[in-house]
């Protein structure tokens, strides 16, 4: 799906000279959805690709019988290290600059480098009612809907927020569907995860609890590995807010390896859950896994994916795999589910299982890749959504 975005802009911070970007790919009933990321080196091209991906994620979760009505796709990005002392001020000034768009057409939230609590605090400091206030006019009962979402964000499971867990639940279910279709047992299946932040940490947790063996995790300090399996709960308890694990929590048998070692460890499943463009045409040669499950946005470059496919390695694409977090927000806000962890996990598993199964079945039937199959499914759904709701309105 390649289209010219409806809106594309670049902002320059007058204090630091740092740049931020906003791309609105499409609107449905005048509103779009997509998170705001902050990372050193973030580009307009990157944000454009992510916004297009959000249009796909929204369309994939369209259910004509549900209350949640898909929105258009959008994305924001700021070129700054989130740990830079000036980062928060830059974030607030960026939000002030794009405030008219957040008030009218762009709903946003946490993404790479930013947590929802920071986005909420900065939005308030920028004079916004909410980072998702543009969608309020589409709600039947705004007060009840906002309270339901607020209650959902207050839900914790074993001390971890539901909002941090639901996306990983969707990624983990994607892995399990692939294993089920291949007739591969969960027990003993080895997994390597890049990134132990919100998405990667939750994914590792759900997979470990399903019986899979997490044999490696990578963070900014390097890769921690153990062929007999890592203690996932201990690693999660020892990580900071950026997903970096305190090495003093490691066991004697845990190994500290170079940062890129997560690619080449003996594992059936790789889960890149950190940065975009993590797998390129050079380092893909190190991979021996059978599946790569994209928890991060755009972690595998297109040319690398083609090379992997020729070697029989299947990439489950981000536009489907990590779409559960975005969908959970809207399922909750529109009232398809309540502020309840068990209900959220069950709904996420059911929805993601159906999507992944449909995508893999389509790929097999068409003799193509899962990503091409996902694009084909979106191509089927977009005209239906456009006919019912209209684009750019």
C-alpha positions as CSV (number, residue, x, y, z in Angstrom):
1,X,0.0,0.0,0.0
2,X,1.8,3.1,-1.2
3,X,-0.1,6.4,-1.1
4,X,0.8,10.1,-0.7
5,X,0.0,11.1,2.9
6,X,-2.8,13.5,3.5
7,X,-0.5,15.7,5.7
8,X,3.2,15.7,6.2
9,X,5.2,18.3,8.2
10,X,8.5,18.9,10.0
11,X,8.9,21.1,13.0
12,X,12.2,22.6,14.2
13,X,12.6,23.4,17.9
14,X,13.6,27.1,18.3
15,X,15.5,26.3,21.5
16,X,17.7,23.2,20.5
17,X,17.3,23.0,16.7
18,X,16.0,19.5,17.1
19,X,13.3,18.4,14.6
20,X,10.0,16.6,15.0
21,X,7.7,15.2,12.4
22,X,4.0,14.5,11.9
23,X,2.4,12.5,9.1
24,X,-1.3,11.9,8.7
25,X,-1.7,9.1,6.2
26,X,-5.5,9.0,6.1
27,X,-8.5,10.2,8.0
28,X,-11.7,8.2,8.7
29,X,-14.6,10.5,9.9
30,X,-12.0,13.2,10.2
31,X,-9.7,11.3,12.7
32,X,-6.5,9.4,12.6
33,X,-4.5,7.2,15.1
34,X,-0.8,6.7,15.7
35,X,1.7,7.0,18.5
36,X,4.5,9.5,19.1
37,X,8.1,8.2,19.2
38,X,11.3,9.9,20.4
39,X,14.7,8.6,19.3
40,X,18.0,9.9,18.1
41,X,18.0,9.9,14.3
42,X,14.2,9.8,13.7
43,X,13.4,10.9,10.2
44,X,10.4,12.0,8.2
45,X,10.7,8.9,5.9
46,X,10.5,6.7,9.0
47,X,7.4,8.5,10.3
48,X,5.8,8.3,6.9
49,X,6.2,4.6,6.8
50,X,4.9,4.2,10.3
51,X,1.8,6.3,9.5
52,X,1.1,4.1,6.5
53,X,1.4,1.1,8.7
54,X,-1.1,2.6,11.2
55,X,-3.7,2.8,8.4
56,X,-3.2,-0.9,7.8
57,X,-3.4,-1.7,11.5
58,X,-6.7,0.2,11.8
59,X,-8.2,-1.5,8.8
60,X,-7.1,-5.0,9.9
61,X,-9.1,-4.7,13.1
62,X,-12.3,-3.5,11.4
63,X,-15.2,-5.5,12.7
64,X,-18.6,-4.4,11.3
65,X,-20.3,-5.9,14.4
66,X,-18.1,-4.1,16.9
67,X,-18.4,-0.6,18.5
68,X,-14.9,0.3,17.6
69,X,-14.8,2.0,14.3
70,X,-11.3,2.1,12.6
71,X,-9.6,5.5,12.3
72,X,-7.1,6.6,9.7
73,X,-3.4,6.2,10.2
74,X,-0.9,8.7,11.5
75,X,2.4,9.0,13.4
76,X,4.6,11.5,15.1
77,X,8.4,11.3,15.7
78,X,11.0,13.5,17.4
79,X,14.7,13.3,16.6
80,X,16.1,13.2,20.1
81,X,17.5,10.7,22.6
82,X,14.7,10.3,25.2
83,X,17.4,10.3,27.9
84,X,18.7,13.7,26.9
85,X,18.2,16.2,29.7
86,X,16.4,18.5,27.3
87,X,14.1,15.8,25.9
88,X,11.0,16.6,28.0
89,X,11.1,20.3,27.1
90,X,11.4,19.4,23.5
91,X,8.5,17.1,23.8
92,X,6.3,19.8,25.4
93,X,7.2,22.3,22.7
94,X,6.5,19.8,19.9
95,X,3.1,19.1,21.4
96,X,2.4,22.8,21.6
97,X,3.3,23.2,18.0
98,X,1.1,20.4,16.7
99,X,-1.7,21.1,19.2
100,X,-4.2,22.1,16.5
101,X,-3.8,18.6,14.9
102,X,-4.2,16.8,18.2
103,X,-7.3,18.8,19.0
104,X,-8.9,18.0,15.7
105,X,-7.5,15.0,13.8
106,X,-4.6,13.1,15.4
107,X,-5.0,10.8,18.4
108,X,-1.6,9.8,19.8
109,X,0.1,8.0,22.7
110,X,3.2,6.2,23.8
111,X,5.6,4.7,21.3
112,X,9.4,4.0,21.2
113,X,11.2,6.1,23.7
114,X,8.1,7.5,25.4
115,X,5.8,6.0,28.0
116,X,2.1,7.0,28.3
117,X,2.6,8.8,31.6
118,X,5.2,11.0,30.1
119,X,3.0,11.7,27.0
120,X,0.1,12.5,29.3
121,X,2.1,14.9,31.5
122,X,3.6,16.7,28.5
123,X,0.2,17.0,26.8
124,X,-1.2,18.6,29.9
125,X,1.8,21.0,30.1
126,X,1.2,21.8,26.4
127,X,-2.4,22.8,27.2
128,X,-4.1,19.8,25.7
129,X,-7.1,18.1,27.3
130,X,-5.8,14.7,26.2
131,X,-3.6,13.1,23.6
132,X,-6.6,11.4,22.1
133,X,-9.2,14.2,22.4
134,X,-9.8,14.3,18.7
135,X,-11.7,11.1,18.9
136,X,-14.1,12.2,21.7
137,X,-16.6,13.6,19.3
138,X,-17.1,10.2,17.8
139,X,-18.1,8.7,21.1
140,X,-21.8,8.0,22.1
141,X,-21.1,8.7,25.8
142,X,-17.8,10.6,26.1
143,X,-17.8,10.7,30.0
144,X,-18.4,7.0,30.3
145,X,-15.9,6.1,27.6
146,X,-13.2,8.3,29.1
147,X,-13.8,6.8,32.6
148,X,-13.6,3.3,31.2
149,X,-10.3,3.9,29.5
150,X,-8.9,5.6,32.7
151,X,-10.0,2.7,34.7
152,X,-8.3,0.3,32.3
153,X,-5.0,2.2,32.6
154,X,-5.3,1.8,36.4
155,X,-5.5,-2.0,36.2
156,X,-2.4,-3.9,37.2
157,X,-1.5,-7.5,36.9
158,X,1.3,-8.7,39.2
159,X,2.3,-5.0,39.6
160,X,2.5,-4.3,35.9
161,X,0.0,-2.1,34.2
162,X,-2.5,-3.6,31.8
163,X,-1.5,-1.1,29.1
164,X,2.1,-2.5,29.3
165,X,0.9,-6.1,29.0
166,X,-1.8,-6.2,26.3
167,X,0.5,-5.5,23.4
168,X,2.9,-8.3,24.4
169,X,-0.1,-10.6,24.8
170,X,-0.9,-10.0,21.1
171,X,2.7,-10.6,20.0
172,X,2.9,-13.8,22.0
173,X,-0.4,-15.0,20.6
174,X,1.1,-14.4,17.1
175,X,4.0,-16.7,17.9
176,X,1.7,-19.4,19.3
177,X,-0.5,-19.3,16.1
178,X,2.6,-19.8,13.9
179,X,3.7,-22.7,16.1
180,X,0.2,-24.3,16.1
181,X,0.0,-24.1,12.3
182,X,3.4,-25.7,12.0
183,X,2.6,-28.4,14.5
184,X,5.4,-27.3,16.8
185,X,5.1,-27.9,20.5
186,X,5.4,-24.9,22.8
187,X,7.6,-26.7,25.3
188,X,11.2,-26.4,24.4
189,X,10.7,-23.9,21.6
190,X,13.5,-21.3,22.0
191,X,13.0,-17.6,21.7
192,X,15.4,-14.7,21.5
193,X,14.0,-11.2,22.2
194,X,15.6,-7.8,21.2
195,X,14.4,-5.2,23.7
196,X,13.0,-5.8,27.1
197,X,10.9,-2.6,27.3
198,X,7.1,-2.5,27.4
199,X,6.5,-4.7,24.3
200,X,9.5,-7.0,24.5
201,X,9.1,-7.6,28.2
202,X,5.5,-8.4,28.1
203,X,6.0,-10.7,25.1
204,X,8.8,-12.6,26.9
205,X,6.5,-13.0,30.0
206,X,3.6,-14.4,28.1
207,X,5.7,-16.8,26.0
208,X,7.6,-18.0,29.0
209,X,4.3,-18.7,30.8
210,X,3.1,-20.6,27.7
211,X,6.0,-22.9,28.1
212,X,8.5,-21.5,25.6
213,X,12.1,-21.0,26.6
214,X,13.5,-17.5,26.4
215,X,17.2,-18.1,25.7
216,X,18.4,-14.6,25.0
217,X,17.3,-11.0,25.5
218,X,19.2,-7.9,24.3
219,X,19.2,-4.4,25.6
220,X,21.4,-1.3,25.1
221,X,24.2,-2.9,27.2
222,X,24.3,-6.1,25.1
223,X,22.8,-9.6,25.0
224,X,22.1,-11.8,28.0
225,X,21.8,-15.5,27.1
226,X,21.3,-18.9,28.6
227,X,20.7,-22.0,26.4
228,X,18.8,-23.6,29.3
229,X,16.5,-20.6,29.6
230,X,16.6,-17.2,31.3
231,X,14.7,-16.3,34.5
232,X,12.3,-13.9,32.7
233,X,10.6,-12.7,35.8
234,X,13.9,-11.9,37.5
235,X,15.1,-10.0,34.4
236,X,11.8,-8.0,34.3
237,X,12.1,-7.1,37.9
238,X,15.7,-5.9,37.4
239,X,15.1,-3.6,34.4
240,X,14.8,0.2,34.5
241,X,12.2,2.3,32.8
242,X,14.1,2.1,29.5
243,X,14.2,-1.7,29.5
244,X,17.9,-2.0,30.6
245,X,18.6,-5.0,32.8
246,X,20.7,-4.6,36.0
247,X,23.5,-7.1,35.4
248,X,23.9,-7.8,39.1
249,X,20.6,-9.7,38.9
250,X,22.0,-12.3,36.5
251,X,22.7,-15.8,37.6
252,X,26.2,-17.3,37.4
253,X,25.1,-19.5,34.4
254,X,23.8,-16.5,32.4
255,X,26.1,-15.3,29.7
256,X,26.8,-11.7,28.7
257,X,27.3,-11.5,25.0
258,X,27.7,-8.6,22.4
259,X,24.7,-6.6,21.5
260,X,24.0,-8.3,18.1
261,X,24.3,-11.8,19.5
262,X,20.5,-12.1,19.9
263,X,20.4,-12.6,16.1
264,X,22.6,-15.7,16.0
265,X,21.7,-17.6,19.1
266,X,20.2,-21.0,18.7
267,X,16.5,-20.3,18.7
268,X,13.4,-21.1,16.6
269,X,11.9,-17.6,17.1
270,X,13.4,-14.1,17.0
271,X,11.3,-11.2,18.4
272,X,12.8,-7.8,17.5
273,X,10.9,-5.6,19.9
274,X,13.2,-2.5,20.1
275,X,14.2,-0.3,17.2
276,X,13.3,0.0,13.5
277,X,15.8,-1.3,10.9
278,X,17.4,-3.8,13.3
279,X,17.7,-6.5,10.6
280,X,19.5,-5.6,7.4
281,X,21.0,-7.3,4.4
282,X,24.3,-7.9,6.1
283,X,23.3,-9.2,9.6
284,X,20.4,-11.3,8.3
285,X,23.0,-13.9,7.3
286,X,23.5,-14.5,11.0
287,X,20.0,-15.6,11.6
288,X,19.1,-19.3,11.8
289,X,15.7,-19.0,13.4
290,X,12.6,-20.3,11.6
291,X,10.4,-17.3,12.4
292,X,11.0,-13.6,13.0
293,X,8.0,-12.0,14.7
294,X,8.1,-8.2,14.5
295,X,7.0,-6.7,17.8
296,X,8.8,-3.4,16.9
297,X,7.8,-1.2,14.0
298,X,9.7,-1.9,10.8
299,X,12.6,-3.9,12.4
300,X,13.3,-5.9,9.2
301,X,14.3,-4.0,6.1
302,X,12.5,-5.0,2.9
303,X,15.6,-6.3,1.1
304,X,16.6,-8.3,4.1
305,X,13.1,-9.8,4.3
306,X,13.4,-11.0,0.7
307,X,16.7,-12.7,1.5
308,X,15.3,-14.3,4.6
309,X,12.3,-15.6,2.6
310,X,14.7,-17.2,0.1
311,X,16.3,-19.0,3.1
312,X,13.0,-20.3,4.3
313,X,12.7,-17.9,7.2
314,X,9.2,-16.5,7.8
315,X,8.7,-12.9,8.9
316,X,5.4,-12.2,10.7
317,X,4.9,-8.4,9.9
318,X,4.6,-5.7,12.5
319,X,1.4,-4.3,11.0
320,X,-0.4,-7.3,12.3
321,X,1.8,-8.6,15.1
322,X,2.0,-5.5,17.2
323,X,-1.4,-4.1,16.4
324,X,-3.0,-5.3,19.7
325,X,-1.9,-2.3,21.8
326,X,-3.6,0.2,19.5
327,X,-6.7,-1.9,19.1
328,X,-7.0,-2.4,22.9
329,X,-7.2,1.4,23.4
330,X,-10.1,1.7,21.0
331,X,-11.9,-1.6,22.1
332,X,-11.9,-0.2,25.6
333,X,-12.8,3.4,24.7
334,X,-15.6,2.5,22.4
335,X,-17.0,-0.1,24.8
336,X,-16.3,-3.5,23.1
337,X,-14.5,-4.5,26.3
338,X,-14.5,-3.3,29.9
339,X,-11.6,-2.3,32.2
340,X,-10.8,-5.9,33.1
341,X,-7.5,-7.7,32.5
342,X,-9.0,-11.1,31.9
343,X,-11.5,-9.7,29.3
344,X,-8.7,-7.7,27.7
345,X,-6.4,-10.6,27.3
346,X,-9.2,-13.0,26.0
347,X,-10.4,-10.4,23.5
348,X,-6.8,-9.7,22.3
349,X,-5.9,-13.4,22.0
350,X,-9.1,-14.1,20.1
351,X,-8.7,-11.2,17.7
352,X,-5.0,-11.7,17.1
353,X,-5.3,-15.4,16.6
354,X,-8.0,-14.8,14.0
355,X,-5.9,-12.2,12.2
356,X,-2.6,-14.2,12.2
357,X,-4.4,-17.3,11.1
358,X,-6.1,-15.5,8.3
359,X,-2.8,-13.9,7.2
360,X,-0.9,-17.2,7.2
361,X,-3.6,-19.0,5.4
362,X,-3.8,-16.3,2.8
363,X,0.0,-16.4,2.3
364,X,-0.1,-20.2,1.8
365,X,-3.0,-20.0,-0.6
366,X,-1.4,-17.2,-2.6
367,X,2.2,-18.6,-2.4
368,X,3.5,-15.3,-1.0
369,X,4.9,-13.9,2.2
370,X,2.8,-13.0,5.3
371,X,3.5,-9.3,4.7
372,X,2.1,-9.5,1.1
373,X,-0.9,-11.4,2.5
374,X,-1.5,-8.7,5.1
375,X,-1.4,-6.1,2.4
376,X,-3.9,-8.1,0.4
377,X,-6.3,-8.4,3.4
378,X,-6.0,-4.6,3.9
379,X,-6.7,-4.0,0.2
380,X,-9.9,-6.0,0.6
381,X,-11.0,-4.1,3.6
382,X,-10.2,-0.5,2.7
383,X,-12.9,-0.1,0.1
384,X,-15.5,-1.5,2.6
385,X,-14.4,1.1,5.2
386,X,-14.2,3.9,2.6
387,X,-17.7,3.1,1.3
388,X,-19.2,3.0,4.8
389,X,-17.3,5.9,6.4
390,X,-15.4,7.8,3.7
391,X,-11.8,8.8,3.6
392,X,-10.5,12.3,4.4
393,X,-13.7,13.4,6.0
